[in-house]
Amino acid sequence: APPHQERADSTEMMGSRAEARERVNSELQQLRSREKGASPEELKNIVDRKTELKKMRGLGVYYGAPKEESGFTMPDLSSLSLPGGFALPKEIDAELMAQSGGFGTVMGACTGVALKKLGKAAMGITGFIFMTLTAAEKQGFMTVHWDKVKEKTMKLIDTDGDGELSQDDMKKHFGKLVAYMTGENSAVTAGTYGAGLLLGFRYG
């Protein structure tokens, strides 16, 4: 590249890193002001976020706090045991890992985005079917055995049999998906694929 182009790229990079550090410092200041009077759970979240921000500041990058959609929050999967002794990194470390653009991470991210989009579509279709069946039943056109519908549905999604869909159930489903996708695939490892999958779910 021409010398003037290299200088322009360097100036732009320095500017973006400075802007990232400024945003990190701004959020850190906001978090410090929230520490007083915070509940134990809120304080833990603040401390975790401050740790992430300090890592970002050292690298000159900034990732905003994840937005909650429809009250759904991804569970903490960093303690999940994966095939081959791999463990998923925390989200900030997964984000930094993704910058290397490894094949497993990229494929995991693509899978996560696809599943998130498909999941939203499936939820919309399921909600529409539920409304249609409820309306038909109320008009006397049919009888729906909702107890059996609930029983069969919970058997599919409730892995521990407690009658609820909990974060433990989600962790198990996540682990099964990673194991299935990486078990006989020599091109990816469970750790990198799982990290990418987590990023895809979060940002997709």
MDTraj code that builds the backbone (N, CA, C; nanometers):
import mdtraj as md
import numpy as np

residues = "ALA PRO PRO HIS GLN GLU ARG ALA ASP SER THR GLU MET MET GLY SER ARG ALA GLU ALA ARG GLU ARG VAL ASN SER GLU LEU GLN GLN LEU ARG SER ARG GLU LYS GLY ALA SER PRO GLU GLU LEU LYS ASN ILE VAL ASP ARG LYS THR GLU LEU LYS LYS MET ARG GLY LEU GLY VAL TYR TYR GLY ALA PRO LYS GLU GLU SER GLY PHE THR MET PRO ASP LEU SER SER LEU SER LEU PRO GLY GLY PHE ALA LEU PRO LYS GLU ILE ASP ALA GLU LEU MET ALA GLN SER GLY GLY PHE GLY THR VAL MET GLY ALA CYS THR GLY VAL ALA LEU LYS LYS LEU GLY LYS ALA ALA MET GLY ILE THR GLY PHE ILE PHE MET THR LEU THR ALA ALA GLU LYS GLN GLY PHE MET THR VAL HIS TRP ASP LYS VAL LYS GLU LYS THR MET LYS LEU ILE ASP THR ASP GLY ASP GLY GLU LEU SER GLN ASP ASP MET LYS LYS HIS PHE GLY LYS LEU VAL ALA TYR MET THR GLY GLU ASN SER ALA VAL THR ALA GLY THR TYR GLY ALA GLY LEU LEU LEU GLY PHE ARG TYR GLY".split()
xyz = np.array([
    [0.0846, -0.1196, 0.0000],
    [0.0000, 0.0000, 0.0000],
    [0.0876, 0.1238, 0.0000],
    [0.0426, 0.2348, -0.0599],
    [0.1178, 0.3590, -0.0589],
    [0.1426, 0.4066, 0.0829],
    [0.2561, 0.4778, 0.1082],
    [0.2886, 0.5241, 0.2440],
    [0.1780, 0.6076, 0.3056],
    [0.1141, 0.6979, 0.2239],
    [0.0094, 0.7820, 0.2812],
    [-0.1113, 0.6994, 0.3241],
    [-0.1386, 0.5865, 0.2522],
    [-0.2503, 0.4995, 0.2891],
    [-0.2207, 0.4275, 0.4204],
    [-0.0936, 0.3825, 0.4362],
    [-0.0558, 0.3149, 0.5598],
    [-0.0691, 0.4098, 0.6785],
    [-0.0275, 0.5370, 0.6585],
    [-0.0385, 0.6331, 0.7681],
    [-0.1851, 0.6576, 0.8035],
    [-0.2704, 0.6632, 0.7010],
    [-0.4140, 0.6849, 0.7252],
    [-0.4739, 0.5681, 0.8021],
    [-0.4370, 0.4436, 0.7616],
    [-0.4889, 0.3253, 0.8316],
    [-0.4423, 0.3244, 0.9760],
    [-0.3148, 0.3610, 0.9992],
    [-0.2612, 0.3627, 1.1347],
    [-0.3332, 0.4643, 1.2214],
    [-0.3589, 0.5825, 1.1654],
    [-0.4298, 0.6871, 1.2399],
    [-0.5714, 0.6425, 1.2742],
    [-0.6393, 0.5776, 1.1787],
    [-0.7766, 0.5295, 1.2020],
    [-0.7786, 0.4241, 1.3115],
    [-0.6779, 0.3329, 1.3100],
    [-0.6726, 0.2269, 1.4101],
    [-0.6514, 0.2865, 1.5488],
    [-0.5566, 0.3853, 1.5581],
    [-0.5309, 0.4483, 1.6867],
    [-0.6552, 0.5192, 1.7376],
    [-0.7278, 0.5843, 1.6453],
    [-0.8497, 0.6529, 1.6844],
    [-0.9553, 0.5574, 1.7358],
    [-0.9708, 0.4425, 1.6703],
    [-1.0711, 0.3453, 1.7124],
    [-1.0342, 0.2855, 1.8477],
    [-0.9046, 0.2613, 1.8715],
    [-0.8606, 0.2066, 2.0000],
    [-0.8820, 0.3089, 2.1112],
    [-0.8533, 0.4357, 2.0816],
    [-0.8742, 0.5404, 2.1814],
    [-1.0229, 0.5547, 2.2142],
    [-1.1067, 0.5459, 2.1109],
    [-1.2516, 0.5541, 2.1326],
    [-1.3009, 0.4367, 2.2163],
    [-1.2458, 0.3169, 2.1884],
    [-1.2852, 0.1988, 2.2652],
    [-1.2478, 0.2153, 2.4121],
    [-1.1254, 0.2644, 2.4380],
    [-1.0829, 0.2849, 2.5768],
    [-1.1698, 0.3893, 2.6468],
    [-1.2089, 0.4918, 2.5730],
    [-1.2952, 0.5953, 2.6305],
    [-1.4302, 0.5378, 2.6697],
    [-1.4848, 0.4523, 2.5850],
    [-1.6146, 0.3904, 2.6151],
    [-1.6025, 0.2937, 2.7327],
    [-1.4891, 0.2207, 2.7384],
    [-1.4648, 0.1303, 2.8509],
    [-1.4586, 0.2096, 2.9809],
    [-1.3813, 0.3182, 2.9820],
    [-1.3666, 0.3996, 3.1033],
    [-1.4997, 0.4603, 3.1450],
    [-1.5814, 0.5001, 3.0470],
    [-1.7122, 0.5573, 3.0778],
    [-1.8024, 0.4549, 3.1460],
    [-1.8032, 0.3313, 3.0926],
    [-1.8878, 0.2285, 3.1547],
    [-1.8347, 0.1888, 3.2912],
    [-1.7024, 0.1838, 3.3067],
    [-1.6439, 0.1522, 3.4374],
    [-1.6877, 0.2543, 3.5419],
    [-1.6887, 0.3806, 3.5041],
    [-1.7310, 0.4862, 3.5960],
    [-1.8772, 0.4689, 3.6346],
    [-1.9613, 0.4325, 3.5383],
    [-2.1023, 0.4097, 3.5672],
    [-2.1197, 0.2915, 3.6633],
    [-2.0415, 0.1861, 3.6409],
    [-2.0527, 0.0680, 3.7273],
    [-2.0086, 0.0991, 3.8697],
    [-1.9027, 0.1793, 3.8846],
    [-1.8553, 0.2150, 4.0194],
    [-1.9625, 0.2922, 4.0951],
    [-2.0367, 0.3765, 4.0240],
    [-2.1416, 0.4549, 4.0897],
    [-2.2605, 0.3684, 4.1306],
    [-2.2737, 0.2503, 4.0685],
    [-2.3859, 0.1602, 4.1005],
    [-2.3522, 0.0612, 4.2111],
    [-2.2240, 0.0536, 4.2494],
    [-2.1834, -0.0475, 4.3474],
    [-2.2471, -0.0246, 4.4841],
    [-2.2581, 0.1019, 4.5255],
    [-2.3193, 0.1309, 4.6552],
    [-2.4686, 0.1019, 4.6494],
    [-2.5135, 0.0242, 4.7435],
    [-2.6551, -0.0092, 4.7493],
    [-2.6970, -0.1233, 4.6600],
    [-2.6008, -0.1839, 4.5881],
    [-2.6350, -0.2966, 4.5001],
    [-2.6551, -0.4229, 4.5817],
    [-2.7476, -0.5074, 4.5351],
    [-2.7695, -0.6358, 4.6010],
    [-2.6494, -0.7271, 4.5735],
    [-2.6335, -0.8359, 4.6514],
    [-2.5207, -0.9278, 4.6286],
    [-2.5139, -0.9796, 4.4854],
    [-2.6305, -1.0127, 4.4269],
    [-2.6323, -1.0636, 4.2893],
    [-2.5920, -0.9544, 4.1903],
    [-2.6449, -0.8333, 4.2117],
    [-2.6087, -0.7219, 4.1244],
    [-2.4611, -0.6881, 4.1367],
    [-2.4086, -0.6955, 4.2599],
    [-2.2676, -0.6655, 4.2830],
    [-2.1780, -0.7653, 4.2115],
    [-2.2191, -0.8924, 4.2117],
    [-2.1417, -0.9950, 4.1404],
    [-2.1379, -0.9655, 3.9906],
    [-2.2537, -0.9285, 3.9353],
    [-2.2596, -0.8954, 3.7927],
    [-2.1730, -0.7738, 3.7600],
    [-2.1731, -0.6757, 3.8511],
    [-2.0917, -0.5556, 3.8298],
    [-1.9434, -0.5914, 3.8305],
    [-1.9028, -0.6742, 3.9268],
    [-1.7617, -0.7149, 3.9361],
    [-1.7197, -0.7926, 3.8117],
    [-1.8052, -0.8839, 3.7661],
    [-1.7744, -0.9622, 3.6450],
    [-1.7605, -0.8715, 3.5238],
    [-1.8518, -0.7738, 3.5128],
    [-1.8471, -0.6832, 3.3978],
    [-1.7223, -0.5948, 3.4034],
    [-1.6836, -0.5511, 3.5231],
    [-1.5634, -0.4690, 3.5373],
    [-1.4392, -0.5476, 3.4960],
    [-1.4374, -0.6759, 3.5287],
    [-1.3246, -0.7607, 3.4884],
    [-1.3165, -0.7700, 3.3369],
    [-1.4326, -0.7884, 3.2717],
    [-1.4367, -0.7945, 3.1257],
    [-1.3887, -0.6629, 3.0642],
    [-1.4352, -0.5518, 3.1216],
    [-1.4005, -0.4209, 3.0671],
    [-1.2505, -0.3939, 3.0766],
    [-1.1890, -0.4386, 3.1846],
    [-1.0459, -0.4169, 3.2008],
    [-0.9667, -0.4973, 3.0979],
    [-1.0156, -0.6161, 3.0642],
    [-0.9523, -0.6943, 2.9574],
    [-0.9646, -0.6215, 2.8243],
    [-1.0838, -0.5671, 2.7990],
    [-1.1065, -0.4945, 2.6739],
    [-1.0149, -0.3723, 2.6649],
    [-1.0009, -0.3011, 2.7769],
    [-0.9189, -0.1806, 2.7766],
    [-0.7744, -0.2136, 2.7420],
    [-0.7250, -0.3265, 2.7917],
    [-0.5890, -0.3666, 2.7614],
    [-0.5689, -0.3991, 2.6147],
    [-0.6767, -0.4437, 2.5471],
    [-0.6679, -0.4797, 2.4060],
    [-0.7143, -0.3675, 2.3134],
    [-0.7689, -0.2614, 2.3722],
    [-0.8156, -0.1516, 2.2886],
    [-0.9419, -0.1838, 2.2126],
    [-1.0300, -0.2694, 2.2713],
    [-1.1572, -0.3038, 2.2069],
    [-1.2697, -0.2786, 2.3055],
    [-1.3928, -0.2770, 2.2535],
    [-1.5085, -0.2576, 2.3405],
    [-1.6265, -0.3368, 2.2873],
    [-1.6880, -0.4153, 2.3758],
    [-1.8109, -0.4874, 2.3433],
    [-1.9155, -0.4436, 2.4440],
    [-2.0272, -0.3943, 2.3955],
    [-2.1334, -0.3503, 2.4843],
    [-2.1924, -0.4668, 2.5609],
    [-2.2560, -0.4357, 2.6715],
    [-2.3234, -0.5387, 2.7496],
    [-2.4331, -0.6016, 2.6655],
    [-2.4538, -0.7353, 2.6752],
    [-2.5552, -0.8011, 2.5929],
    [-2.6944, -0.7522, 2.6254],
    [-2.7761, -0.7382, 2.5205],
    [-2.9150, -0.6970, 2.5387],
    [-3.0013, -0.8188, 2.5668],
    [-3.0948, -0.8031, 2.6588],
    [-3.1885, -0.9115, 2.6868],
    [-3.3055, -0.9009, 2.5912],
    [-3.3398, -1.0131, 2.5296],
    [-3.4503, -1.0158, 2.4345],
    [-3.5618, -1.1041, 2.4892],
    [-3.6810, -1.0458, 2.5021],
    [-3.7996, -1.1200, 2.5472],
    [-3.7751, -1.1883, 2.6816],
    [-3.6962, -1.1242, 2.7692],
    [-3.6712, -1.1812, 2.9002],
    [-3.5805, -1.3021, 2.8989],
    [-3.5212, -1.3353, 2.7852],
    [-3.4362, -1.4543, 2.7747],
    [-3.2918, -1.4169, 2.7998],
    [-3.2238, -1.4893, 2.8870],
    [-3.0828, -1.4675, 2.9153],
    [-3.0079, -1.5986, 2.8997],
    [-2.8982, -1.5955, 2.8249],
    [-2.8181, -1.7162, 2.8091],
    [-2.7592, -1.7567, 2.9433],
    [-2.7611, -1.8864, 2.9780],
    [-2.7015, -1.9301, 3.1039],
    [-2.5500, -1.9214, 3.0974],
    [-2.4855, -1.9201, 3.2159],
    [-2.3397, -1.9228, 3.2216],
    [-2.2942, -2.0648, 3.1894],
    [-2.2296, -2.0819, 3.0752],
    [-2.1894, -2.2146, 3.0284],
    [-2.0410, -2.2405, 3.0470],
    [-1.9710, -2.1513, 3.1206],
    [-1.8266, -2.1648, 3.1317],
    [-1.7854, -2.2898, 3.2096],
    [-1.8759, -2.3447, 3.2930],
    [-1.8427, -2.4642, 3.3703],
    [-1.8914, -2.5922, 3.3030],
    [-1.9463, -2.5787, 3.1824],
    [-2.0008, -2.6950, 3.1124],
    [-1.8895, -2.7885, 3.0680],
    [-1.9047, -2.9169, 3.0946],
    [-1.8050, -3.0164, 3.0544],
    [-1.8351, -3.0628, 2.9122],
    [-1.7344, -3.0527, 2.8242],
    [-1.7506, -3.0895, 2.6850],
    [-1.6642, -3.2100, 2.6517],
    [-1.6916, -3.2787, 2.5391],
    [-1.6125, -3.3945, 2.5005],
    [-1.4649, -3.3587, 2.4852],
    [-1.3786, -3.4544, 2.5188],
    [-1.2351, -3.4339, 2.5022],
    [-1.1732, -3.3496, 2.6114],
    [-1.2469, -3.3237, 2.7211],
    [-1.1931, -3.2448, 2.8304],
    [-1.1951, -3.0951, 2.8073],
    [-1.2621, -3.0500, 2.7016],
    [-1.2683, -2.9071, 2.6734],
    [-1.3694, -2.8395, 2.7657],
    [-1.3465, -2.7135, 2.7907],
    [-1.4414, -2.6312, 2.8670],
    [-1.4608, -2.5007, 2.7932],
    [-1.5841, -2.4516, 2.7941],
    [-1.6111, -2.3253, 2.7248],
    [-1.5500, -2.2091, 2.8014],
    [-1.4920, -2.1116, 2.7299],
    [-1.4419, -1.9911, 2.7970],
    [-1.5572, -1.9013, 2.8349],
    [-1.5286, -1.8046, 2.9230],
    [-1.6292, -1.7026, 2.9507],
    [-1.6504, -1.6199, 2.8244],
    [-1.7624, -1.5470, 2.8180],
    [-1.8009, -1.4820, 2.6925],
    [-1.6961, -1.3831, 2.6429],
    [-1.6341, -1.3053, 2.7340],
    [-1.5352, -1.2086, 2.6877],
    [-1.4153, -1.2802, 2.6265],
    [-1.3740, -1.3934, 2.6864],
    [-1.2622, -1.4692, 2.6312],
    [-1.3010, -1.5349, 2.4991],
    [-1.4278, -1.5755, 2.4875],
    [-1.4753, -1.6329, 2.3613],
    [-1.4721, -1.5277, 2.2513],
    [-1.5083, -1.4045, 2.2863],
    [-1.5057, -1.2962, 2.1884],
    [-1.3633, -1.2696, 2.1392],
    [-1.2688, -1.2709, 2.2330],
    [-1.1301, -1.2478, 2.1954],
    [-1.0764, -1.3643, 2.1138],
    [-1.1192, -1.4866, 2.1466],
    [-1.0786, -1.6046, 2.0713],
    [-1.1297, -1.5963, 1.9275],
    [-1.2516, -1.5419, 1.9132],
    [-1.3124, -1.5348, 1.7800],
    [-1.2356, -1.4416, 1.6872],
    [-1.1568, -1.3500, 1.7442],
    [-1.0819, -1.2577, 1.6596],
    [-0.9776, -1.3305, 1.5760],
    [-0.9329, -1.4491, 1.6220],
    [-0.8357, -1.5259, 1.5449],
    [-0.9006, -1.5918, 1.4231],
    [-1.0345, -1.6010, 1.4214],
    [-1.1059, -1.6508, 1.3042],
    [-1.0826, -1.7977, 1.2756],
    [-1.0650, -1.8805, 1.3814],
    [-1.0463, -2.0230, 1.3608],
    [-1.1686, -2.0860, 1.2961],
    [-1.1468, -2.1947, 1.2210],
    [-1.2563, -2.2592, 1.1478],
    [-1.3664, -2.3051, 1.2436],
    [-1.3273, -2.3691, 1.3536],
    [-1.4271, -2.4187, 1.4480],
    [-1.5097, -2.3073, 1.5082],
    [-1.4432, -2.1951, 1.5420],
    [-1.5141, -2.0816, 1.5996],
    [-1.6114, -2.0203, 1.4994],
    [-1.5652, -2.0063, 1.3757],
    [-1.6504, -1.9473, 1.2714],
    [-1.7722, -2.0357, 1.2455],
    [-1.7496, -2.1677, 1.2337],
    [-1.8614, -2.2586, 1.2091],
    [-1.9584, -2.2610, 1.3276],
    [-1.9035, -2.2528, 1.4492],
    [-1.9903, -2.2476, 1.5668],
    [-2.0755, -2.1224, 1.5682],
    [-2.0131, -2.0075, 1.5333],
    [-2.0875, -1.8811, 1.5300],
    [-2.1980, -1.8855, 1.4246],
    [-2.1658, -1.9411, 1.3080],
    [-2.2668, -1.9526, 1.2013],
    [-2.3826, -2.0413, 1.2467],
    [-2.3498, -2.1507, 1.3144],
    [-2.4541, -2.2398, 1.3654],
    [-2.5404, -2.1687, 1.4685],
    [-2.4760, -2.0925, 1.5573],
    [-2.5504, -2.0208, 1.6605],
    [-2.6471, -1.9205, 1.6025],
    [-2.6015, -1.8453, 1.5018],
    [-2.6889, -1.7471, 1.4362],
    [-2.8070, -1.8174, 1.3691],
    [-2.7773, -1.9284, 1.2982],
    [-2.8834, -2.0015, 1.2285],
    [-2.9866, -2.0558, 1.3271],
    [-2.9385, -2.1143, 1.4367],
    [-3.0302, -2.1724, 1.5351],
    [-3.1139, -2.0642, 1.6028],
    [-3.0527, -1.9472, 1.6274],
    [-3.1286, -1.8390, 1.6905],
    [-3.2401, -1.7902, 1.5994],
    [-3.2088, -1.7766, 1.4700],
    [-3.3114, -1.7328, 1.3741],
    [-3.4212, -1.8370, 1.3613],
    [-3.3798, -1.9649, 1.3490],
    [-3.4775, -2.0730, 1.3367],
    [-3.5614, -2.0853, 1.4636],
    [-3.4952, -2.0643, 1.5783],
    [-3.5670, -2.0736, 1.7053],
    [-3.6766, -1.9693, 1.7171],
    [-3.6457, -1.8464, 1.6729],
    [-3.7480, -1.7413, 1.6765],
    [-3.8656, -1.7748, 1.5850],
    [-3.8330, -1.8291, 1.4664],
    [-3.9395, -1.8669, 1.3737],
    [-4.0240, -1.9798, 1.4319],
    [-3.9566, -2.0781, 1.4937],
    [-4.0288, -2.1905, 1.5538],
    [-4.1184, -2.1438, 1.6678],
    [-4.0693, -2.0481, 1.7473],
    [-4.1513, -1.9955, 1.8569],
    [-4.2744, -1.9230, 1.8031],
    [-4.2564, -1.8497, 1.6931],
    [-4.3704, -1.7810, 1.6324],
    [-4.4749, -1.8780, 1.5810],
    [-4.4289, -1.9852, 1.5142],
    [-4.5211, -2.0858, 1.4616],
    [-4.5925, -2.1577, 1.5757],
    [-4.5159, -2.1920, 1.6811],
    [-4.5749, -2.2615, 1.7962],
    [-4.6804, -2.1747, 1.8634],
    [-4.6482, -2.0450, 1.8792],
    [-4.7457, -1.9539, 1.9392],
    [-4.8721, -1.9421, 1.8561],
    [-4.8563, -1.9384, 1.7239],
    [-4.9729, -1.9297, 1.6345],
    [-5.0589, -2.0555, 1.6454],
    [-4.9938, -2.1739, 1.6489],
    [-5.0682, -2.2996, 1.6620],
    [-5.1442, -2.3034, 1.7951],
    [-5.0747, -2.2581, 1.9021],
    [-5.1389, -2.2564, 2.0341],
    [-5.2631, -2.1676, 2.0340],
    [-5.2520, -2.0494, 1.9752],
    [-5.3677, -1.9590, 1.9697],
    [-5.4806, -2.0180, 1.8863],
    [-5.4447, -2.0829, 1.7745],
    [-5.5465, -2.1416, 1.6866],
    [-5.6208, -2.2538, 1.7565],
    [-5.5458, -2.3428, 1.8236],
    [-5.6082, -2.4552, 1.8939],
    [-5.6962, -2.4060, 2.0094],
    [-5.6468, -2.3054, 2.0817],
    [-5.7247, -2.2509, 2.1935],
    [-5.8555, -2.1898, 2.1445],
    [-5.8484, -2.1136, 2.0351],
    [-5.9691, -2.0507, 1.9801],
    [-6.0670, -2.1562, 1.9302],
    [-6.0142, -2.2610, 1.8623],
    [-6.1015, -2.3669, 1.8102],
    [-6.1691, -2.4417, 1.9236],
    [-6.0957, -2.4641, 2.0324],
    [-6.1533, -2.5351, 2.1473],
    [-6.2623, -2.4509, 2.2132],
    [-6.2380, -2.3212, 2.2279],
    [-6.3360, -2.2341, 2.2918],
    [-6.4644, -2.2216, 2.2085],
    [-6.4517, -2.2376, 2.0763],
    [-6.5690, -2.2310, 1.9886],
    [-6.6400, -2.3657, 1.9783],
    [-6.5838, -2.4677, 2.0434],
    [-6.6486, -2.5976, 2.0445],
    [-6.6192, -2.6861, 1.9248],
    [-6.5190, -2.6501, 1.8442],
    [-6.4867, -2.7299, 1.7260],
    [-6.4050, -2.8546, 1.7602],
    [-6.3332, -2.8513, 1.8712],
    [-6.2496, -2.9659, 1.9075],
    [-6.2200, -2.9621, 2.0567],
    [-6.1654, -3.0732, 2.1056],
    [-6.1196, -3.0817, 2.2441],
    [-5.9696, -3.1111, 2.2427],
    [-5.8946, -3.0287, 2.3096],
    [-5.7491, -3.0467, 2.3152],
    [-5.7114, -3.0961, 2.4545],
    [-5.6403, -3.2074, 2.4601],
    [-5.5948, -3.2622, 2.5885],
    [-5.4621, -3.1954, 2.6247],
    [-5.4738, -3.0757, 2.6849],
    [-5.3544, -2.9969, 2.7128],
    [-5.2604, -3.0647, 2.8111],
    [-5.3157, -3.1465, 2.9010],
    [-5.2296, -3.2165, 2.9967],
    [-5.1342, -3.3121, 2.9247],
    [-5.1851, -3.3792, 2.8187],
    [-5.0998, -3.4696, 2.7423],
    [-4.9999, -3.3920, 2.6566],
    [-5.0457, -3.2773, 2.6036],
    [-4.9537, -3.1929, 2.5256],
    [-4.8379, -3.1472, 2.6134],
    [-4.8709, -3.1030, 2.7356],
    [-4.7678, -3.0574, 2.8283],
    [-4.6734, -3.1716, 2.8649],
    [-4.7309, -3.2891, 2.8923],
    [-4.6491, -3.4039, 2.9329],
    [-4.5481, -3.4419, 2.8244],
    [-4.5943, -3.4500, 2.6999],
    [-4.5050, -3.4896, 2.5902],
    [-4.4011, -3.3814, 2.5600],
    [-4.4438, -3.2546, 2.5708],
    [-4.3507, -3.1452, 2.5444],
    [-4.2400, -3.1412, 2.6492],
    [-4.2771, -3.1568, 2.7767],
    [-4.1781, -3.1500, 2.8838],
    [-4.0815, -3.2677, 2.8780],
    [-4.1269, -3.3815, 2.8276],
    [-4.0367, -3.4959, 2.8137],
    [-3.9238, -3.4650, 2.7151],
    [-3.9541, -3.3818, 2.6162],
    [-3.8541, -3.3469, 2.5155],
    [-3.7526, -3.2460, 2.5662],
    [-3.7963, -3.1522, 2.6487],
    [-3.7075, -3.0418, 2.6866],
    [-3.6586, -3.0471, 2.8312],
    [-3.7286, -3.1199, 2.9182],
    [-3.6918, -3.1259, 3.0600],
    [-3.5989, -3.2451, 3.0834],
    [-3.4690, -3.2204, 3.0947],
    [-3.3719, -3.3302, 3.1040],
    [-3.3603, -3.3899, 3.2436],
    [-3.3943, -3.3124, 3.3473],
    [-3.3787, -3.3643, 3.4840],
    [-3.5107, -3.4056, 3.5487],
    [-3.6214, -3.3925, 3.4750],
    [-3.7492, -3.4422, 3.5245],
    [-3.8096, -3.3627, 3.6376],
    [-3.7697, -3.2336, 3.6540],
    [-3.8264, -3.1540, 3.7635],
    [-3.9509, -3.0773, 3.7219],
    [-3.9932, -3.0971, 3.5960],
    [-4.1141, -3.0313, 3.5488],
    [-4.0953, -2.8882, 3.5050],
    [-3.9698, -2.8407, 3.4990],
    [-3.9429, -2.7040, 3.4581],
    [-3.8272, -2.7009, 3.3587],
    [-3.8272, -2.5992, 3.2738],
    [-3.7148, -2.5773, 3.1832],
    [-3.6195, -2.4800, 3.2519],
    [-3.5098, -2.5339, 3.3054],
    [-3.4159, -2.4538, 3.3829],
    [-3.2855, -2.4339, 3.3066],
    [-3.1940, -2.3561, 3.3662],
    [-3.0639, -2.3348, 3.3040],
    [-2.9850, -2.4652, 3.2982],
    [-3.0054, -2.5548, 3.3954],
    [-2.9376, -2.6848, 3.3906],
    [-2.9816, -2.7641, 3.2679],
    [-3.1100, -2.7572, 3.2347],
    [-3.1596, -2.8246, 3.1146],
    [-3.0959, -2.7649, 2.9897],
    [-3.0855, -2.6316, 2.9857],
    [-3.0274, -2.5646, 2.8699],
    [-2.8807, -2.6017, 2.8535],
    [-2.8079, -2.6128, 2.9659],
    [-2.6672, -2.6516, 2.9596],
    [-2.6527, -2.7915, 2.8992],
    [-2.7420, -2.8826, 2.9415],
    [-2.7346, -3.0200, 2.8910],
    [-2.7664, -3.0256, 2.7422],
    [-2.8684, -2.9508, 2.6994],
    [-2.9014, -2.9467, 2.5566],
    [-2.7857, -2.8867, 2.4770],
    [-2.7245, -2.7825, 2.5318],
    [-2.6107, -2.7181, 2.4655],
    [-2.4952, -2.8171, 2.4512],
    [-2.4658, -2.8901, 2.5603],
    [-2.3580, -2.9883, 2.5564],
    [-2.3833, -3.0997, 2.4572],
    [-2.5081, -3.1461, 2.4496],
    [-2.5431, -3.2513, 2.3542],
    [-2.5259, -3.2034, 2.2106],
    [-2.5643, -3.0775, 2.1850],
    [-2.5498, -3.0219, 2.0504],
    [-2.4032, -3.0133, 2.0109],
    [-2.3193, -2.9626, 2.1010],
    [-2.1760, -2.9509, 2.0721],
    [-2.1148, -3.0887, 2.0486],
    [-2.1517, -3.1854, 2.1334],
    [-2.0986, -3.3208, 2.1186],
    [-2.1405, -3.3822, 1.9849],
    [-2.2651, -3.3582, 1.9466],
    [-2.3156, -3.4143, 1.8204],
    [-2.2443, -3.3533, 1.7008],
    [-2.2223, -3.2226, 1.7044],
    [-2.1643, -3.1526, 1.5899],
    [-2.0138, -3.1731, 1.5772],
    [-1.9473, -3.2061, 1.6870],
    [-1.8007, -3.2172, 1.6838],
    [-1.7499, -3.3587, 1.7066],
    [-1.8393, -3.4509, 1.7447],
    [-1.7962, -3.5845, 1.7835],
    [-1.7121, -3.6576, 1.6800],
    [-1.7516, -3.6543, 1.5533],
    [-1.6797, -3.7263, 1.4480],
    [-1.6250, -3.6307, 1.3418],
    [-1.6100, -3.5048, 1.3799],
    [-1.5610, -3.4041, 1.2855],
    [-1.4196, -3.3632, 1.3271],
    [-1.3207, -3.4073, 1.2507],
    [-1.1818, -3.3795, 1.2849],
    [-1.1404, -3.2352, 1.2566],
    [-1.2260, -3.1594, 1.1874],
    [-1.1909, -3.0221, 1.1500],
    [-1.2166, -2.9228, 1.2620],
    [-1.2962, -2.9599, 1.3627],
    [-1.3296, -2.8672, 1.4708],
    [-1.3127, -2.9367, 1.6053],
    [-1.2879, -2.8569, 1.7075],
    [-1.2838, -2.9092, 1.8445],
    [-1.4060, -2.8586, 1.9193],
    [-1.4414, -2.9295, 2.0253],
    [-1.5594, -2.8910, 2.1025],
    [-1.5422, -2.7533, 2.1647],
    [-1.4197, -2.7199, 2.2075],
    [-1.3968, -2.5917, 2.2727],
    [-1.4168, -2.4739, 2.1800],
    [-1.3524, -2.4762, 2.0619],
    [-1.3638, -2.3634, 1.9692],
    [-1.5038, -2.3555, 1.9089],
    [-1.5614, -2.4713, 1.8761],
    [-1.6965, -2.4715, 1.8196],
    [-1.7973, -2.4200, 1.9224],
    [-1.7831, -2.4659, 2.0469],
    [-1.8744, -2.4211, 2.1521],
    [-1.8636, -2.2723, 2.1781],
    [-1.7396, -2.2189, 2.1739],
    [-1.7207, -2.0744, 2.1936],
    [-1.7888, -1.9963, 2.0818],
    [-1.7719, -2.0420, 1.9573],
    [-1.8366, -1.9752, 1.8451],
    [-1.9873, -1.9851, 1.8526],
    [-2.0373, -2.1011, 1.8943],
    [-2.1820, -2.1208, 1.9076],
    [-2.2403, -2.0233, 2.0091],
    [-2.1690, -2.0050, 2.1194],
    [-2.2140, -1.9123, 2.2220],
    [-2.2204, -1.7692, 2.1696],
    [-2.1201, -1.7313, 2.0906],
    [-2.1187, -1.5976, 2.0304],
    [-2.2326, -1.5803, 1.9304],
    [-2.2589, -1.6855, 1.8516],
    [-2.3681, -1.6789, 1.7555],
    [-2.5024, -1.6599, 1.8218],
    [-2.5237, -1.7313, 1.9342],
    [-2.6480, -1.7153, 2.0090],
    [-2.6607, -1.5732, 2.0638],
    [-2.5481, -1.5177, 2.1065],
    [-2.5530, -1.3868, 2.1721],
    [-2.5727, -1.2720, 2.0744],
    [-2.5035, -1.2766, 1.9633],
    [-2.5035, -1.1631, 1.8714],
    [-2.5835, -1.1866, 1.7441],
    [-2.6345, -1.3088, 1.7237],
    [-2.7035, -1.3394, 1.5994],
    [-2.8366, -1.2689, 1.5853],
])
top = md.Topology()
chain = top.add_chain()
for i, resn in enumerate(residues, 1):
    res = top.add_residue(resn, chain, resSeq=i)
    for name in ("N", "CA", "C"):
        top.add_atom(name, md.element.get_by_symbol(name[0]), res)
traj = md.Trajectory(xyz[None], top)
